[in-house]
Amino acid sequence: MKKALVTGAGGFIAHHLVRRLKKEGYWVRGVDIKYPEYSPSAADEFKILDLRHPKNCEEALSPPGSFDEVYQLAADMGGMGFIHSADCEIMRNSALVNINMIFAAATLGIKHYFFSSSVCVYRDMKPGEPEMKEEEAYPAQPDNEYGWEKLYAERMALAYGKRYDMKIRIARFQNCYGPEGTWDGGREKAPAAICRKVAQTADGGTIEVWGDGSAVRSYTYVEDMVDGVWRLMHSELEGPTNIGNPEYVTVQELVDTVIQISGKKIRVKYIPGPVGVQSRNFSNDKIYKTGWRARFKLLDGIRLTYPWIEEQVRKTAKI
Ligand code: NAD
C-alpha cells in the first residue's frame, strides 16, 4: 500500500485530495493547523502541526522513510480580498511552510513531491490575448505578492529536486471552487462569495459585487482539480503545469450563472473592490498530455456548489 502525506489537509482542495487518494488505495496522513471545517477528514491519521517550523515538518514526515509521496497544499491563502490585505502574512507564512517542507522532504529522503502553485505567477493579460504557456511566466511580473511567493516556492522545489534527485511535480491552479470551500469570513473566493450573497438575499433583492463584472476568469470544479493533481503526480511532466477549466467567463457571467441556479430574481450592483487582474487565458496543452480534461462546466459545478453554500447560510441563520 502506498503512503502519502498531504499538507494543508484541513483546507479545501487537500481535503478533497485526501478522499481521492483513499479511493486510489493509499494510506494517508493529513497535516494542518486546523481540522477540516465541514466534514471529517478521510485521512487515516491527522496531525495538527504548524509547518512554518522546521521541527514540525520533520514530525509530519516521521519516521523517515514512511512516505512514497508528499502533496504540499498548505498555504496562507484566500480570495482577492485577503490577498490584497495580507501581503506580509502570505509572504512570510507560506514561504516558511514551503522552505521548511521542501528541506525536510529532501533531507528525509522523499522521492516524489507535489507543490500547489497558482496562475497568479503570471502577469495580467488583456481580453482576447492568445493563450499563455507555462514558460511565459518569465520575465516575471505577477500581479500580487501571493504570486511572487508561489514563483519563489516553485523555483525552490525545483532546485531541491535537482540536488536531491526528487521527482517534483508543480501544478499552477486556476481558481478552484466547490462544496466545502471557504464561503465566508474574508478568505472566500469569488464563486463562493457570490453564491453566499445570492443565498443570503431574498428574491427580488440586490447583491453587491466588486469591480465592473468585465474581468475574465476560469473556474475549475474541485473534483476536476484533484483529478489534475493525481494525473500530474503520476506523469512524467516536469516543470510547472497549468491546470484549469478552458471555459473562460466574465465575472458578470459567473454572477448570472449563480443567480440562474438559485432560481431567484436578483439585481447586481457593481462597487469598487479588489478585483485582481483583468484577464486570463492559459494553455492546458501540457496537462492534456496526461489525458486530463475538465469534466464540469461552470453551470454543472455551480449546480453542485450553490446548494451546499445555501445550506451553510441556512445553518448559520444568515438567511
Ligand atoms: P485553503 O486555505 O482551504 O487550504 C490551505 C490550508 O493550509 C488551510 O487549511 C490552512 O489552515 C493550511 N495552513 C496554512 N498555514 C499553515 C501552517 N503554517 N501549517 C500547516 N497548515 C497550514 O486553500 P485551498 O484553496 O485548498 O488551496 C490549497 C493550495 O492550492 C494552496 O497552496 C493554494 O495557494 C493553492 N491554490 C488554490 C487556488 C484556489 O482557487 N483555491 C488557486 C490557486 C492555487
Residues whose N, C-alpha, C, O or C-beta is under 5 A from the ligand:
A	BS01	NAD	G8 G10 G11 F12 I13 A14 V31 D32 I33 K34 L49 D50 L51 R52 L73 A74 A75 D76 M77 S116 S117 S118 F173 Q174 N175 C176
